[in-house]
């Protein structure tokens, strides 16, 4: 453990969160894609729905960056 307080348990925790997020991503992407194709969604609703997978990935990345900069505290 160094002065920032990073522990093995913290590293394992963020790896598990990222692994679960990566495993769930294809399901989110497929669901959004199927919804856009099968439903009659247009305009702003379609745009927001298509941005859902991107926002999910951004959230995962922000979680990892926040953990790394805060030192896992």
mmCIF file of the N, C-alpha and C atoms, coordinates in Angstrom:
data_MODEL
# 
_entry.id   MODEL 
# 
loop_
_atom_site.group_PDB 
_atom_site.id 
_atom_site.type_symbol 
_atom_site.label_atom_id 
_atom_site.label_alt_id 
_atom_site.label_comp_id 
_atom_site.label_asym_id 
_atom_site.label_entity_id 
_atom_site.label_seq_id 
_atom_site.pdbx_PDB_ins_code 
_atom_site.Cartn_x 
_atom_site.Cartn_y 
_atom_site.Cartn_z 
_atom_site.occupancy 
_atom_site.B_iso_or_equiv 
_atom_site.pdbx_formal_charge 
_atom_site.auth_seq_id 
_atom_site.auth_comp_id 
_atom_site.auth_asym_id 
_atom_site.auth_atom_id 
_atom_site.pdbx_PDB_model_num 
ATOM 1   N N  . UNK A 1 1  ? 0.850   -1.181 0.000   1.00 0.00 ? 1  UNK A N  1 
ATOM 2   C CA . UNK A 1 1  ? 0.000   0.000  0.000   1.00 0.00 ? 1  UNK A CA 1 
ATOM 3   C C  . UNK A 1 1  ? 0.888   1.235  0.000   1.00 0.00 ? 1  UNK A C  1 
ATOM 4   N N  . UNK A 1 2  ? 0.672   2.121  -0.943  1.00 0.00 ? 2  UNK A N  1 
ATOM 5   C CA . UNK A 1 2  ? 1.477   3.334  -0.987  1.00 0.00 ? 2  UNK A CA 1 
ATOM 6   C C  . UNK A 1 2  ? 0.737   4.490  -0.313  1.00 0.00 ? 2  UNK A C  1 
ATOM 7   N N  . UNK A 1 3  ? 1.271   5.683  -0.453  1.00 0.00 ? 3  UNK A N  1 
ATOM 8   C CA . UNK A 1 3  ? 0.713   6.837  0.259   1.00 0.00 ? 3  UNK A CA 1 
ATOM 9   C C  . UNK A 1 3  ? -0.681  7.233  -0.227  1.00 0.00 ? 3  UNK A C  1 
ATOM 10  N N  . UNK A 1 4  ? -1.070  6.811  -1.432  1.00 0.00 ? 4  UNK A N  1 
ATOM 11  C CA . UNK A 1 4  ? -2.396  7.169  -1.939  1.00 0.00 ? 4  UNK A CA 1 
ATOM 12  C C  . UNK A 1 4  ? -3.485  6.262  -1.403  1.00 0.00 ? 4  UNK A C  1 
ATOM 13  N N  . UNK A 1 5  ? -3.131  5.157  -0.811  1.00 0.00 ? 5  UNK A N  1 
ATOM 14  C CA . UNK A 1 5  ? -4.127  4.286  -0.221  1.00 0.00 ? 5  UNK A CA 1 
ATOM 15  C C  . UNK A 1 5  ? -4.728  3.279  -1.184  1.00 0.00 ? 5  UNK A C  1 
ATOM 16  N N  . UNK A 1 6  ? -4.037  2.982  -2.288  1.00 0.00 ? 6  UNK A N  1 
ATOM 17  C CA . UNK A 1 6  ? -4.543  1.987  -3.220  1.00 0.00 ? 6  UNK A CA 1 
ATOM 18  C C  . UNK A 1 6  ? -4.283  0.602  -2.633  1.00 0.00 ? 6  UNK A C  1 
ATOM 19  N N  . UNK A 1 7  ? -5.326  -0.192 -2.563  1.00 0.00 ? 7  UNK A N  1 
ATOM 20  C CA . UNK A 1 7  ? -5.199  -1.535 -2.003  1.00 0.00 ? 7  UNK A CA 1 
ATOM 21  C C  . UNK A 1 7  ? -5.512  -2.574 -3.073  1.00 0.00 ? 7  UNK A C  1 
ATOM 22  N N  . UNK A 1 8  ? -5.106  -3.791 -2.798  1.00 0.00 ? 8  UNK A N  1 
ATOM 23  C CA . UNK A 1 8  ? -5.412  -4.882 -3.721  1.00 0.00 ? 8  UNK A CA 1 
ATOM 24  C C  . UNK A 1 8  ? -6.924  -5.076 -3.809  1.00 0.00 ? 8  UNK A C  1 
ATOM 25  N N  . UNK A 1 9  ? -7.612  -4.955 -2.704  1.00 0.00 ? 9  UNK A N  1 
ATOM 26  C CA . UNK A 1 9  ? -9.074  -5.091 -2.703  1.00 0.00 ? 9  UNK A CA 1 
ATOM 27  C C  . UNK A 1 9  ? -9.726  -4.023 -3.582  1.00 0.00 ? 9  UNK A C  1 
ATOM 28  N N  . UNK A 1 10 ? -9.197  -2.802 -3.540  1.00 0.00 ? 10 UNK A N  1 
ATOM 29  C CA . UNK A 1 10 ? -9.726  -1.724 -4.374  1.00 0.00 ? 10 UNK A CA 1 
ATOM 30  C C  . UNK A 1 10 ? -9.509  -1.983 -5.850  1.00 0.00 ? 10 UNK A C  1 
ATOM 31  N N  . UNK A 1 11 ? -8.328  -2.507 -6.186  1.00 0.00 ? 11 UNK A N  1 
ATOM 32  C CA . UNK A 1 11 ? -8.036  -2.819 -7.580  1.00 0.00 ? 11 UNK A CA 1 
ATOM 33  C C  . UNK A 1 11 ? -8.949  -3.936 -8.070  1.00 0.00 ? 11 UNK A C  1 
ATOM 34  N N  . UNK A 1 12 ? -9.125  -4.950 -7.241  1.00 0.00 ? 12 UNK A N  1 
ATOM 35  C CA . UNK A 1 12 ? -10.018 -6.051 -7.618  1.00 0.00 ? 12 UNK A CA 1 
ATOM 36  C C  . UNK A 1 12 ? -11.440 -5.540 -7.797  1.00 0.00 ? 12 UNK A C  1 
ATOM 37  N N  . UNK A 1 13 ? -11.876 -4.639 -6.921  1.00 0.00 ? 13 UNK A N  1 
ATOM 38  C CA . UNK A 1 13 ? -13.232 -4.099 -7.006  1.00 0.00 ? 13 UNK A CA 1 
ATOM 39  C C  . UNK A 1 13 ? -13.447 -3.365 -8.330  1.00 0.00 ? 13 UNK A C  1 
ATOM 40  N N  . UNK A 1 14 ? -12.537 -2.487 -8.718  1.00 0.00 ? 14 UNK A N  1 
ATOM 41  C CA . UNK A 1 14 ? -12.721 -1.733 -9.961  1.00 0.00 ? 14 UNK A CA 1 
ATOM 42  C C  . UNK A 1 14 ? -12.628 -2.657 -11.163 1.00 0.00 ? 14 UNK A C  1 
ATOM 43  N N  . UNK A 1 15 ? -11.799 -3.693 -11.086 1.00 0.00 ? 15 UNK A N  1 
ATOM 44  C CA . UNK A 1 15 ? -11.714 -4.653 -12.190 1.00 0.00 ? 15 UNK A CA 1 
ATOM 45  C C  . UNK A 1 15 ? -13.026 -5.430 -12.334 1.00 0.00 ? 15 UNK A C  1 
ATOM 46  N N  . UNK A 1 16 ? -13.644 -5.791 -11.220 1.00 0.00 ? 16 UNK A N  1 
ATOM 47  C CA . UNK A 1 16 ? -14.927 -6.499 -11.269 1.00 0.00 ? 16 UNK A CA 1 
ATOM 48  C C  . UNK A 1 16 ? -16.004 -5.597 -11.854 1.00 0.00 ? 16 UNK A C  1 
ATOM 49  N N  . UNK A 1 17 ? -16.028 -4.342 -11.444 1.00 0.00 ? 17 UNK A N  1 
ATOM 50  C CA . UNK A 1 17 ? -17.015 -3.393 -11.974 1.00 0.00 ? 17 UNK A CA 1 
ATOM 51  C C  . UNK A 1 17 ? -16.836 -3.235 -13.482 1.00 0.00 ? 17 UNK A C  1 
ATOM 52  N N  . UNK A 1 18 ? -15.601 -3.070 -13.932 1.00 0.00 ? 18 UNK A N  1 
ATOM 53  C CA . UNK A 1 18 ? -15.350 -2.919 -15.363 1.00 0.00 ? 18 UNK A CA 1 
ATOM 54  C C  . UNK A 1 18 ? -15.676 -4.197 -16.129 1.00 0.00 ? 18 UNK A C  1 
ATOM 55  N N  . UNK A 1 19 ? -15.348 -5.342 -15.567 1.00 0.00 ? 19 UNK A N  1 
ATOM 56  C CA . UNK A 1 19 ? -15.636 -6.614 -16.231 1.00 0.00 ? 19 UNK A CA 1 
ATOM 57  C C  . UNK A 1 19 ? -17.137 -6.823 -16.384 1.00 0.00 ? 19 UNK A C  1 
ATOM 58  N N  . UNK A 1 20 ? -17.898 -6.537 -15.334 1.00 0.00 ? 20 UNK A N  1 
ATOM 59  C CA . UNK A 1 20 ? -19.358 -6.667 -15.417 1.00 0.00 ? 20 UNK A CA 1 
ATOM 60  C C  . UNK A 1 20 ? -19.915 -5.666 -16.432 1.00 0.00 ? 20 UNK A C  1 
ATOM 61  N N  . UNK A 1 21 ? -19.400 -4.454 -16.417 1.00 0.00 ? 21 UNK A N  1 
ATOM 62  C CA . UNK A 1 21 ? -19.851 -3.444 -17.380 1.00 0.00 ? 21 UNK A CA 1 
ATOM 63  C C  . UNK A 1 21 ? -19.576 -3.853 -18.813 1.00 0.00 ? 21 UNK A C  1 
ATOM 64  N N  . UNK A 1 22 ? -18.395 -4.404 -19.056 1.00 0.00 ? 22 UNK A N  1 
ATOM 65  C CA . UNK A 1 22 ? -18.048 -4.862 -20.403 1.00 0.00 ? 22 UNK A CA 1 
ATOM 66  C C  . UNK A 1 22 ? -18.918 -6.049 -20.806 1.00 0.00 ? 22 UNK A C  1 
ATOM 67  N N  . UNK A 1 23 ? -19.236 -6.913 -19.861 1.00 0.00 ? 23 UNK A N  1 
ATOM 68  C CA . UNK A 1 23 ? -20.069 -8.073 -20.161 1.00 0.00 ? 23 UNK A CA 1 
ATOM 69  C C  . UNK A 1 23 ? -21.515 -7.674 -20.464 1.00 0.00 ? 23 UNK A C  1 
ATOM 70  N N  . UNK A 1 24 ? -21.994 -6.616 -19.837 1.00 0.00 ? 24 UNK A N  1 
ATOM 71  C CA . UNK A 1 24 ? -23.378 -6.176 -20.029 1.00 0.00 ? 24 UNK A CA 1 
ATOM 72  C C  . UNK A 1 24 ? -23.539 -5.314 -21.280 1.00 0.00 ? 24 UNK A C  1 
ATOM 73  N N  . UNK A 1 25 ? -22.459 -4.698 -21.752 1.00 0.00 ? 25 UNK A N  1 
ATOM 74  C CA . UNK A 1 25 ? -22.531 -3.777 -22.890 1.00 0.00 ? 25 UNK A CA 1 
ATOM 75  C C  . UNK A 1 25 ? -23.192 -4.381 -24.130 1.00 0.00 ? 25 UNK A C  1 
ATOM 76  N N  . UNK A 1 26 ? -22.825 -5.605 -24.571 1.00 0.00 ? 26 UNK A N  1 
ATOM 77  C CA . UNK A 1 26 ? -23.478 -6.134 -25.779 1.00 0.00 ? 26 UNK A CA 1 
ATOM 78  C C  . UNK A 1 26 ? -24.995 -6.267 -25.645 1.00 0.00 ? 26 UNK A C  1 
ATOM 79  N N  . UNK A 1 27 ? -25.460 -6.590 -24.455 1.00 0.00 ? 27 UNK A N  1 
ATOM 80  C CA . UNK A 1 27 ? -26.905 -6.691 -24.231 1.00 0.00 ? 27 UNK A CA 1 
ATOM 81  C C  . UNK A 1 27 ? -27.567 -5.327 -24.373 1.00 0.00 ? 27 UNK A C  1 
ATOM 82  N N  . UNK A 1 28 ? -26.948 -4.312 -23.808 1.00 0.00 ? 28 UNK A N  1 
ATOM 83  C CA . UNK A 1 28 ? -27.491 -2.950 -23.911 1.00 0.00 ? 28 UNK A CA 1 
ATOM 84  C C  . UNK A 1 28 ? -27.505 -2.508 -25.365 1.00 0.00 ? 28 UNK A C  1 
ATOM 85  N N  . UNK A 1 29 ? -26.408 -2.743 -26.068 1.00 0.00 ? 29 UNK A N  1 
ATOM 86  C CA . UNK A 1 29 ? -26.309 -2.328 -27.469 1.00 0.00 ? 29 UNK A CA 1 
ATOM 87  C C  . UNK A 1 29 ? -27.358 -3.036 -28.326 1.00 0.00 ? 29 UNK A C  1 
ATOM 88  N N  . UNK A 1 30 ? -27.497 -4.346 -28.158 1.00 0.00 ? 30 UNK A N  1 
ATOM 89  C CA . UNK A 1 30 ? -28.459 -5.115 -28.948 1.00 0.00 ? 30 UNK A CA 1 
ATOM 90  C C  . UNK A 1 30 ? -29.889 -4.677 -28.650 1.00 0.00 ? 30 UNK A C  1 
ATOM 91  N N  . UNK A 1 31 ? -30.192 -4.430 -27.395 1.00 0.00 ? 31 UNK A N  1 
ATOM 92  C CA . UNK A 1 31 ? -31.536 -3.992 -27.023 1.00 0.00 ? 31 UNK A CA 1 
ATOM 93  C C  . UNK A 1 31 ? -31.871 -2.647 -27.662 1.00 0.00 ? 31 UNK A C  1 
ATOM 94  N N  . UNK A 1 32 ? -30.937 -1.717 -27.599 1.00 0.00 ? 32 UNK A N  1 
ATOM 95  C CA . UNK A 1 32 ? -31.159 -0.400 -28.202 1.00 0.00 ? 32 UNK A CA 1 
ATOM 96  C C  . UNK A 1 32 ? -31.308 -0.531 -29.717 1.00 0.00 ? 32 UNK A C  1 
ATOM 97  N N  . UNK A 1 33 ? -30.446 -1.301 -30.336 1.00 0.00 ? 33 UNK A N  1 
ATOM 98  C CA . UNK A 1 33 ? -30.506 -1.476 -31.790 1.00 0.00 ? 33 UNK A CA 1 
ATOM 99  C C  . UNK A 1 33 ? -31.830 -2.100 -32.209 1.00 0.00 ? 33 UNK A C  1 
ATOM 100 N N  . UNK A 1 34 ? -32.249 -3.159 -31.505 1.00 0.00 ? 34 UNK A N  1 
ATOM 101 C CA . UNK A 1 34 ? -33.521 -3.816 -31.833 1.00 0.00 ? 34 UNK A CA 1 
ATOM 102 C C  . UNK A 1 34 ? -34.709 -2.890 -31.612 1.00 0.00 ? 34 UNK A C  1 
ATOM 103 N N  . UNK A 1 35 ? -34.670 -2.101 -30.576 1.00 0.00 ? 35 UNK A N  1 
ATOM 104 C CA . UNK A 1 35 ? -35.759 -1.169 -30.292 1.00 0.00 ? 35 UNK A CA 1 
ATOM 105 C C  . UNK A 1 35 ? -35.883 -0.114 -31.375 1.00 0.00 ? 35 UNK A C  1 
ATOM 106 N N  . UNK A 1 36 ? -34.751 0.420  -31.812 1.00 0.00 ? 36 UNK A N  1 
ATOM 107 C CA . UNK A 1 36 ? -34.769 1.453  -32.854 1.00 0.00 ? 36 UNK A CA 1 
ATOM 108 C C  . UNK A 1 36 ? -35.302 0.866  -34.162 1.00 0.00 ? 36 UNK A C  1 
ATOM 109 N N  . UNK A 1 37 ? -34.931 -0.387 -34.457 1.00 0.00 ? 37 UNK A N  1 
ATOM 110 C CA . UNK A 1 37 ? -35.366 -1.006 -35.705 1.00 0.00 ? 37 UNK A CA 1 
ATOM 111 C C  . UNK A 1 37 ? -36.850 -1.379 -35.669 1.00 0.00 ? 37 UNK A C  1 
ATOM 112 N N  . UNK A 1 38 ? -37.295 -2.006 -34.576 1.00 0.00 ? 38 UNK A N  1 
ATOM 113 C CA . UNK A 1 38 ? -38.666 -2.539 -34.549 1.00 0.00 ? 38 UNK A CA 1 
ATOM 114 C C  . UNK A 1 38 ? -39.731 -1.503 -34.202 1.00 0.00 ? 38 UNK A C  1 
ATOM 115 N N  . UNK A 1 39 ? -39.408 -0.534 -33.379 1.00 0.00 ? 39 UNK A N  1 
ATOM 116 C CA . UNK A 1 39 ? -40.384 0.489  -33.000 1.00 0.00 ? 39 UNK A CA 1 
ATOM 117 C C  . UNK A 1 39 ? -40.284 1.665  -33.971 1.00 0.00 ? 39 UNK A C  1 
ATOM 118 N N  . UNK A 1 40 ? -41.324 2.421  -34.042 1.00 0.00 ? 40 UNK A N  1 
ATOM 119 C CA . UNK A 1 40 ? -41.331 3.590  -34.917 1.00 0.00 ? 40 UNK A CA 1 
ATOM 120 C C  . UNK A 1 40 ? -40.843 4.801  -34.118 1.00 0.00 ? 40 UNK A C  1 
ATOM 121 N N  . UNK A 1 41 ? -39.550 4.836  -33.879 1.00 0.00 ? 41 UNK A N  1 
ATOM 122 C CA . UNK A 1 41 ? -38.962 5.919  -33.090 1.00 0.00 ? 41 UNK A CA 1 
ATOM 123 C C  . UNK A 1 41 ? -38.207 6.843  -34.035 1.00 0.00 ? 41 UNK A C  1 
ATOM 124 N N  . UNK A 1 42 ? -38.491 8.131  -33.940 1.00 0.00 ? 42 UNK A N  1 
ATOM 125 C CA . UNK A 1 42 ? -37.840 9.105  -34.817 1.00 0.00 ? 42 UNK A CA 1 
ATOM 126 C C  . UNK A 1 42 ? -37.432 10.326 -34.010 1.00 0.00 ? 42 UNK A C  1 
ATOM 127 N N  . UNK A 1 43 ? -36.674 11.167 -34.626 1.00 0.00 ? 43 UNK A N  1 
ATOM 128 C CA . UNK A 1 43 ? -36.321 12.459 -34.056 1.00 0.00 ? 43 UNK A CA 1 
ATOM 129 C C  . UNK A 1 43 ? -35.454 12.382 -32.818 1.00 0.00 ? 43 UNK A C  1 
ATOM 130 N N  . UNK A 1 44 ? -35.798 13.217 -31.853 1.00 0.00 ? 44 UNK A N  1 
ATOM 131 C CA . UNK A 1 44 ? -35.000 13.335 -30.629 1.00 0.00 ? 44 UNK A CA 1 
ATOM 132 C C  . UNK A 1 44 ? -35.019 12.043 -29.816 1.00 0.00 ? 44 UNK A C  1 
ATOM 133 N N  . UNK A 1 45 ? -36.142 11.344 -29.814 1.00 0.00 ? 45 UNK A N  1 
ATOM 134 C CA . UNK A 1 45 ? -36.213 10.083 -29.069 1.00 0.00 ? 45 UNK A CA 1 
ATOM 135 C C  . UNK A 1 45 ? -35.223 9.067  -29.616 1.00 0.00 ? 45 UNK A C  1 
ATOM 136 N N  . UNK A 1 46 ? -35.131 8.985  -30.936 1.00 0.00 ? 46 UNK A N  1 
ATOM 137 C CA . UNK A 1 46 ? -34.200 8.055  -31.567 1.00 0.00 ? 46 UNK A CA 1 
ATOM 138 C C  . UNK A 1 46 ? -32.762 8.434  -31.233 1.00 0.00 ? 46 UNK A C  1 
ATOM 139 N N  . UNK A 1 47 ? -32.465 9.713  -31.292 1.00 0.00 ? 47 UNK A N  1 
ATOM 140 C CA . UNK A 1 47 ? -31.111 10.176 -30.998 1.00 0.00 ? 47 UNK A CA 1 
ATOM 141 C C  . UNK A 1 47 ? -30.715 9.851  -29.568 1.00 0.00 ? 47 UNK A C  1 
ATOM 142 N N  . UNK A 1 48 ? -31.593 10.148 -28.625 1.00 0.00 ? 48 UNK A N  1 
ATOM 143 C CA . UNK A 1 48 ? -31.296 9.858  -27.220 1.00 0.00 ? 48 UNK A CA 1 
ATOM 144 C C  . UNK A 1 48 ? -31.158 8.366  -26.969 1.00 0.00 ? 48 UNK A C  1 
ATOM 145 N N  . UNK A 1 49 ? -31.998 7.578  -27.579 1.00 0.00 ? 49 UNK A N  1 
ATOM 146 C CA . UNK A 1 49 ? -31.927 6.133  -27.414 1.00 0.00 ? 49 UNK A CA 1 
ATOM 147 C C  . UNK A 1 49 ? -30.627 5.586  -27.990 1.00 0.00 ? 49 UNK A C  1 
ATOM 148 N N  . UNK A 1 50 ? -30.208 6.099  -29.134 1.00 0.00 ? 50 UNK A N  1 
ATOM 149 C CA . UNK A 1 50 ? -28.959 5.635  -29.748 1.00 0.00 ? 50 UNK A CA 1 
ATOM 150 C C  . UNK A 1 50 ? -27.728 6.057  -28.941 1.00 0.00 ? 50 UNK A C  1 
ATOM 151 N N  . UNK A 1 51 ? -27.849 7.090  -28.129 1.00 0.00 ? 51 UNK A N  1 
ATOM 152 C CA . UNK A 1 51 ? -26.723 7.542  -27.299 1.00 0.00 ? 51 UNK A CA 1 
ATOM 153 C C  . UNK A 1 51 ? -26.590 6.759  -25.994 1.00 0.00 ? 51 UNK A C  1 
ATOM 154 N N  . UNK A 1 52 ? -27.578 5.917  -25.671 1.00 0.00 ? 52 UNK A N  1 
ATOM 155 C CA . UNK A 1 52 ? -27.554 5.168  -24.422 1.00 0.00 ? 52 UNK A CA 1 
ATOM 156 C C  . UNK A 1 52 ? -26.306 4.304  -24.255 1.00 0.00 ? 52 UNK A C  1 
ATOM 157 N N  . UNK A 1 53 ? -25.899 3.498  -25.255 1.00 0.00 ? 53 UNK A N  1 
ATOM 158 C CA . UNK A 1 53 ? -24.678 2.705  -25.075 1.00 0.00 ? 53 UNK A CA 1 
ATOM 159 C C  . UNK A 1 53 ? -23.425 3.568  -24.865 1.00 0.00 ? 53 UNK A C  1 
ATOM 160 N N  . UNK A 1 54 ? -23.353 4.688  -25.570 1.00 0.00 ? 54 UNK A N  1 
ATOM 161 C CA . UNK A 1 54 ? -22.211 5.586  -25.398 1.00 0.00 ? 54 UNK A CA 1 
ATOM 162 C C  . UNK A 1 54 ? -22.162 6.140  -23.977 1.00 0.00 ? 54 UNK A C  1 
ATOM 163 N N  . UNK A 1 55 ? -23.306 6.544  -23.455 1.00 0.00 ? 55 UNK A N  1 
ATOM 164 C CA . UNK A 1 55 ? -23.342 7.070  -22.092 1.00 0.00 ? 55 UNK A CA 1 
ATOM 165 C C  . UNK A 1 55 ? -22.982 5.998  -21.066 1.00 0.00 ? 55 UNK A C  1 
ATOM 166 N N  . UNK A 1 56 ? -23.344 4.754  -21.337 1.00 0.00 ? 56 UNK A N  1 
ATOM 167 C CA . UNK A 1 56 ? -22.971 3.654  -20.458 1.00 0.00 ? 56 UNK A CA 1 
ATOM 168 C C  . UNK A 1 56 ? -21.454 3.503  -20.408 1.00 0.00 ? 56 UNK A C  1 
ATOM 169 N N  . UNK A 1 57 ? -20.812 3.545  -21.562 1.00 0.00 ? 57 UNK A N  1 
ATOM 170 C CA . UNK A 1 57 ? -19.346 3.423  -21.626 1.00 0.00 ? 57 UNK A CA 1 
ATOM 171 C C  . UNK A 1 57 ? -18.684 4.623  -20.957 1.00 0.00 ? 57 UNK A C  1 
ATOM 172 N N  . UNK A 1 58 ? -19.201 5.808  -21.195 1.00 0.00 ? 58 UNK A N  1 
ATOM 173 C CA . UNK A 1 58 ? -18.643 7.003  -20.554 1.00 0.00 ? 58 UNK A CA 1 
ATOM 174 C C  . UNK A 1 58 ? -18.760 6.885  -19.036 1.00 0.00 ? 58 UNK A C  1 
ATOM 175 N N  . UNK A 1 59 ? -19.876 6.382  -18.546 1.00 0.00 ? 59 UNK A N  1 
ATOM 176 C CA . UNK A 1 59 ? -20.041 6.176  -17.106 1.00 0.00 ? 59 UNK A CA 1 
ATOM 177 C C  . UNK A 1 59 ? -19.030 5.197  -16.542 1.00 0.00 ? 59 UNK A C  1 
ATOM 178 N N  . UNK A 1 60 ? -18.773 4.113  -17.262 1.00 0.00 ? 60 UNK A N  1 
ATOM 179 C CA . UNK A 1 60 ? -17.749 3.154  -16.820 1.00 0.00 ? 60 UNK A CA 1 
ATOM 180 C C  . UNK A 1 60 ? -16.366 3.799  -16.771 1.00 0.00 ? 60 UNK A C  1 
ATOM 181 N N  . UNK A 1 61 ? -16.046 4.547  -17.817 1.00 0.00 ? 61 UNK A N  1 
ATOM 182 C CA . UNK A 1 61 ? -14.741 5.211  -17.856 1.00 0.00 ? 61 UNK A CA 1 
ATOM 183 C C  . UNK A 1 61 ? -14.607 6.250  -16.747 1.00 0.00 ? 61 UNK A C  1 
ATOM 184 N N  . UNK A 1 62 ? -15.665 7.000  -16.502 1.00 0.00 ? 62 UNK A N  1 
ATOM 185 C CA . UNK A 1 62 ? -15.622 7.986  -15.423 1.00 0.00 ? 62 UNK A CA 1 
ATOM 186 C C  . UNK A 1 62 ? -15.460 7.321  -14.060 1.00 0.00 ? 62 UNK A C  1 
ATOM 187 N N  . UNK A 1 63 ? -16.090 6.179  -13.871 1.00 0.00 ? 63 UNK A N  1 
ATOM 188 C CA . UNK A 1 63 ? -15.937 5.447  -12.612 1.00 0.00 ? 63 UNK A CA 1 
ATOM 189 C C  . UNK A 1 63 ? -14.486 5.009  -12.430 1.00 0.00 ? 63 UNK A C  1 
ATOM 190 N N  . UNK A 1 64 ? -13.882 4.498  -13.493 1.00 0.00 ? 64 UNK A N  1 
ATOM 191 C CA . UNK A 1 64 ? -12.487 4.056  -13.409 1.00 0.00 ? 64 UNK A CA 1 
ATOM 192 C C  . UNK A 1 64 ? -11.541 5.229  -13.161 1.00 0.00 ? 64 UNK A C  1 
ATOM 193 N N  . UNK A 1 65 ? -11.759 6.330  -13.859 1.00 0.00 ? 65 UNK A N  1 
ATOM 194 C CA . UNK A 1 65 ? -10.901 7.510  -13.682 1.00 0.00 ? 65 UNK A CA 1 
ATOM 195 C C  . UNK A 1 65 ? -11.079 8.098  -12.292 1.00 0.00 ? 65 UNK A C  1 
ATOM 196 N N  . UNK A 1 66 ? -12.314 8.180  -11.818 1.00 0.00 ? 66 UNK A N  1 
ATOM 197 C CA . UNK A 1 66 ? -12.560 8.709  -10.475 1.00 0.00 ? 66 UNK A CA 1 
ATOM 198 C C  . UNK A 1 66 ? -11.888 7.845  -9.422  1.00 0.00 ? 66 UNK A C  1 
ATOM 199 N N  . UNK A 1 67 ? -11.972 6.526  -9.587  1.00 0.00 ? 67 UNK A N  1 
ATOM 200 C CA . UNK A 1 67 ? -11.318 5.631  -8.641  1.00 0.00 ? 67 UNK A CA 1 
ATOM 201 C C  . UNK A 1 67 ? -9.810  5.837  -8.686  1.00 0.00 ? 67 UNK A C  1 
ATOM 202 N N  . UNK A 1 68 ? -9.246  5.949  -9.884  1.00 0.00 ? 68 UNK A N  1 
ATOM 203 C CA . UNK A 1 68 ? -7.785  6.088  -10.012 1.00 0.00 ? 68 UNK A CA 1 
ATOM 204 C C  . UNK A 1 68 ? -7.296  7.424  -9.439  1.00 0.00 ? 68 UNK A C  1 
ATOM 205 N N  . UNK A 1 69 ? -8.053  8.480  -9.642  1.00 0.00 ? 69 UNK A N  1 
ATOM 206 C CA . UNK A 1 69 ? -7.596  9.782  -9.150  1.00 0.00 ? 69 UNK A CA 1 
ATOM 207 C C  . UNK A 1 69 ? -7.834  9.963  -7.662  1.00 0.00 ? 69 UNK A C  1 
ATOM 208 N N  . UNK A 1 70 ? -8.842  9.296  -7.121  1.00 0.00 ? 70 UNK A N  1 
ATOM 209 C CA . UNK A 1 70 ? -9.109  9.388  -5.684  1.00 0.00 ? 70 UNK A CA 1 
ATOM 210 C C  . UNK A 1 70 ? -8.283  8.380  -4.881  1.00 0.00 ? 70 UNK A C  1 
ATOM 211 N N  . UNK A 1 71 ? -7.609  7.498  -5.599  1.00 0.00 ? 71 UNK A N  1 
ATOM 212 C CA . UNK A 1 71 ? -6.761  6.538  -4.914  1.00 0.00 ? 71 UNK A CA 1 
ATOM 213 C C  . UNK A 1 71 ? -7.514  5.379  -4.317  1.00 0.00 ? 71 UNK A C  1 
ATOM 214 N N  . UNK A 1 72 ? -8.702  5.101  -4.799  1.00 0.00 ? 72 UNK A N  1 
ATOM 215 C CA . UNK A 1 72 ? -9.470  3.965  -4.313  1.00 0.00 ? 72 UNK A CA 1 
ATOM 216 C C  . UNK A 1 72 ? -10.028 4.143  -2.916  1.00 0.00 ? 72 UNK A C  1 
ATOM 217 N N  . UNK A 1 73 ? -10.113 5.371  -2.443  1.00 0.00 ? 73 UNK A N  1 
ATOM 218 C CA . UNK A 1 73 ? -10.598 5.613  -1.087  1.00 0.00 ? 73 UNK A CA 1 
ATOM 219 C C  . UNK A 1 73 ? -12.096 5.601  -1.016  1.00 0.00 ? 73 UNK A C  1 
# 
